[in-house]
Amino acid sequence: MTYKVVRDVRADADIEEFARYAADYSDDFAREQFTRLNHIFSVDLAESPNTWNYFYIHGAPYRAYLFRVGRRTSYWIVYTVDDDAKTVNVVRFWNASKEPASFEL
């Protein structure tokens, strides 16, 4: 059964920041990245969210999917799973190059 994927306000703000970053390269690049990101939300996380490990900074119940952008840039999609409600709650879309101690929920 498919899970409903919802995004917290903080994750939306992170994604908006990523959109500005991607658009600085080109519109085509930004479209490509958002096509990939939407696929992750609508297929990977919606169909099998428990596949990915717990987030190394906070551990359970937070899981994380590493979204790679090119060779050097990556973002952690940090989320929780409610199996009873069949809901995935994306709490952050966090640039993996940042200092781990700076991560906040």
Secondary structure, DSSP 8 states (H G I E B T S, - for coil): ---EEEE-HHHHHHHHHHHHHHHHH-HHHHHHHHHHHHHIIIIIIHH-GGGS-B-TTT-TT-EEEEEEETTTEEEEEEEEEETTTTEEEEEEEEETTS-GGG---
